[in-house]
């Protein structure tokens, strides 16, 4: 699909130079840049969702379960030499 995008003269020149330096078309450069930008921000969205999920977890529950596990292990191994 073709689209029209307005760029400043400076950004256009930098894009031209970069594309030439990389040996790709300006269109390919813009596609690559947009894909990278989207991937970066999708990753940030996933990180944010994970952070929100982990904030809801009650770490006191984990600590209690860990204590129970440690005590059970001590009981099971108290007669081991």
MOJO-V132221 format. One record per helix or strand of 3 or more residues. SS is the DSSP state (helix for helix, strand for strand). FROM is the first residue (numbers start at 1). TO is the last residue. If there is no record, write none. Layout:
SS/FROM/TO ; SS/FROM/TO
This chain:
helix/9/22 ; helix/26/56 ; helix/59/77
